[in-house]
Amino acid sequence: MATAELHGNKLRPFELGYQAFKNGTPLTQNPYQLEKDTSPVSMQRWIEGWNKAQREAWRKA
């Protein structure tokens, strides 16, 4: 399972997806999908975070 920390706090899938977009990670590189994670909810939350970051980037452009 994908894990990361920010200031000692574990990031949730939504936050990881948001961060992934900011780092230039393509949507197809969802770590929850790649690892065949047993939680489809985590996979969907990661996608939602990625999409939100993308929408915000479009608004700023």
Secondary structure, DSSP 8 states (H G I E B T S, - for coil): ----EETTEE--HHHHHHHHHHTT--GGG-HHHHTT-S-HHHHHHHHHHHHHHHHHHHHH-
